[in-house]
């Protein structure tokens, strides 16, 4: 877990596009909030692996939002039940249930329906919130941290210079 967090900090400090990191957080949020073994999550995994997003950010967001989903599961159940029992949509749900391919989506499960709708509604706000947090981190926190005296002392040591040289040879960066 510490290695995963170190990789996330490395990605936040790197020249990776803030939008790529924000999209990684959104896809990880979607995967974490919805039930894991669902057909729509195969699409999410395919997107995460085929687009140029940061996989570490995707995994960290998945872990965090899986914990959040566990806490707000009753909300998903209530939301899904409300949507599935809406009188105006009964014909639509019956028509979908008669389609064998649509049944694979498991839309008729209240938690699946509620979590997917919640994730879809929260995706765009979370995209902009995470983008803002990444830009703010790079602009304020990173600059403040590098001004700290002990960071300057560590960066001035021979060990750090050797580490940077070795890291540069391997193609990595700090």
Wavefront OBJ file of the C-alpha trace (Angstrom):
o trace
v 0.000 0.000 0.000
v 2.888 2.364 0.749
v 4.347 1.640 -2.687
v 0.982 2.450 -4.258
v 0.800 5.771 -2.426
v 4.395 6.568 -3.402
v 3.523 5.932 -7.051
v 0.471 8.174 -6.704
v 2.597 10.986 -5.262
v 5.083 10.456 -8.080
v 2.259 10.792 -10.616
v 0.936 13.916 -8.888
v 4.415 15.464 -8.995
v 5.190 14.359 -12.553
v 4.342 16.153 -15.735
v 1.338 13.888 -16.252
v -1.681 15.793 -17.491
v -4.052 16.749 -14.664
v -6.943 15.642 -16.878
v -5.441 12.152 -17.267
v -5.174 11.849 -13.492
v -8.693 13.245 -13.011
v -10.142 10.720 -15.477
v -8.285 7.952 -13.647
v -9.949 9.066 -10.425
v -13.377 9.133 -12.117
v -13.032 5.639 -13.588
v -11.718 4.332 -10.266
v -14.646 6.000 -8.510
v -17.107 4.344 -10.872
v -15.512 0.933 -10.405
v -15.367 1.340 -6.630
v -18.937 2.527 -6.146
v -20.627 -0.138 -8.269
v -20.715 -3.887 -7.553
v -17.432 -5.354 -8.758
v -18.675 -8.350 -10.713
v -20.917 -6.490 -13.147
v -20.892 -6.307 -16.928
v -20.535 -2.519 -16.943
v -17.312 -2.826 -14.916
v -15.743 -4.806 -17.760
v -16.259 -1.708 -19.893
v -14.741 0.477 -17.158
v -11.687 -1.803 -16.916
v -11.351 -1.791 -20.700
v -11.436 2.023 -20.733
v -8.933 2.268 -17.898
v -6.500 -0.084 -19.616
v -6.875 1.357 -23.113
v -6.850 5.092 -22.375
v -3.762 7.009 -21.299
v -4.694 7.407 -17.666
v -2.633 6.823 -14.574
v -3.318 3.275 -13.369
v -2.063 4.015 -9.869
v -4.613 6.809 -9.511
v -7.264 4.459 -10.879
v -6.406 1.768 -8.305
v -6.206 4.213 -5.381
v -9.585 5.741 -6.324
v -11.055 2.241 -6.645
v -9.844 1.299 -3.139
v -11.068 4.536 -1.539
v -14.475 4.487 -3.220
v -14.953 0.796 -2.445
v -14.806 1.745 1.229
v -17.151 4.665 0.681
v -19.577 2.398 -1.206
v -19.676 0.020 1.728
v -20.752 2.889 3.983
v -23.398 4.380 1.659
v -24.787 1.061 0.397
v -28.192 1.744 2.029
v -28.426 4.937 -0.029
v -27.752 2.941 -3.206
v -30.424 0.428 -2.215
v -32.993 3.170 -1.571
v -32.146 5.019 -4.800
v -32.235 1.831 -6.883
v -35.516 0.699 -5.350
v -37.074 4.110 -6.015
v -36.013 4.017 -9.647
v -37.087 0.422 -10.223
v -40.502 0.958 -8.603
v -41.319 4.177 -10.452
v -44.729 3.664 -12.104
v -43.749 5.573 -15.241
v -40.805 3.220 -15.900
v -42.515 -0.148 -15.293
v -43.067 -0.876 -18.994
v -39.446 -0.016 -19.744
v -38.121 -2.332 -17.003
v -40.375 -5.190 -18.124
v -39.224 -4.773 -21.720
v -35.587 -4.801 -20.645
v -36.066 -7.844 -18.451
v -37.500 -9.784 -21.387
v -34.269 -9.150 -23.304
v -31.672 -11.808 -22.317
v -28.741 -9.510 -23.107
v -30.140 -6.705 -20.939
v -30.556 -9.133 -18.035
v -26.766 -9.567 -18.008
v -26.465 -5.929 -16.917
v -28.221 -6.843 -13.648
v -30.140 -3.573 -13.724
v -32.977 -5.192 -11.743
v -30.832 -5.342 -8.584
v -31.536 -2.317 -6.425
v -27.950 -1.761 -5.288
v -26.580 -2.096 -8.825
v -29.153 0.343 -10.206
v -28.687 2.815 -7.361
v -24.887 2.718 -7.461
v -24.704 3.102 -11.246
v -27.109 6.064 -11.212
v -25.229 7.644 -8.293
v -21.865 7.126 -10.028
v -23.181 8.595 -13.286
v -24.557 11.645 -11.485
v -21.361 12.156 -9.477
v -18.880 11.473 -12.338
v -18.758 14.955 -13.897
v -18.563 16.850 -10.577
v -15.848 14.450 -9.369
v -13.919 14.998 -12.623
v -13.773 18.753 -12.055
v -13.188 18.454 -8.296
v -10.276 16.060 -8.765
v -8.815 18.225 -11.561
v -8.963 21.262 -9.277
v -7.385 19.323 -6.384
v -4.529 18.106 -8.610
v -3.819 21.601 -9.948
v -4.043 23.076 -6.441
v -1.705 20.393 -5.089
v 0.850 21.087 -7.807
v 0.607 24.831 -7.346
v 0.563 25.128 -3.572
v 1.430 21.993 -1.620
v 4.307 20.829 -3.801
v 5.917 24.288 -3.810
v 5.485 24.622 -0.026
v 6.947 21.177 0.579
v 10.024 21.864 -1.566
v 10.720 25.056 0.421
v 10.991 23.137 3.696
v 14.467 23.135 5.164
v 14.791 19.366 5.664
v 13.784 18.723 2.028
v 16.490 21.121 0.863
v 19.010 19.385 3.131
v 18.074 15.955 1.754
v 18.275 17.218 -1.834
v 21.747 18.618 -1.108
v 23.243 15.287 -0.003
v 25.464 13.118 -2.198
v 23.111 10.204 -1.643
v 20.253 12.127 -3.298
v 22.469 13.131 -6.243
v 23.507 9.496 -6.740
v 19.872 8.399 -6.451
v 18.815 10.905 -9.117
v 21.594 9.752 -11.422
v 20.641 6.077 -11.014
v 16.961 6.883 -11.355
v 17.717 8.807 -14.570
v 19.632 5.833 -15.984
v 16.675 3.545 -15.389
v 14.330 5.991 -17.102
v 12.567 6.971 -13.890
v 12.360 10.338 -12.261
v 11.682 11.570 -8.795
l 1 2 3 4 5 6 7 8 9 10 11 12 13 14 15 16 17 18 19 20 21 22 23 24 25 26 27 28 29 30 31 32 33 34 35 36 37 38 39 40 41 42 43 44 45 46 47 48 49 50 51 52 53 54 55 56 57 58 59 60 61 62 63 64 65 66 67 68 69 70 71 72 73 74 75 76 77 78 79 80 81 82 83 84 85 86 87 88 89 90 91 92 93 94 95 96 97 98 99 100 101 102 103 104 105 106 107 108 109 110 111 112 113 114 115 116 117 118 119 120 121 122 123 124 125 126 127 128 129 130 131 132 133 134 135 136 137 138 139 140 141 142 143 144 145 146 147 148 149 150 151 152 153 154 155 156 157 158 159 160 161 162 163 164 165 166 167 168 169 170 171 172 173 174
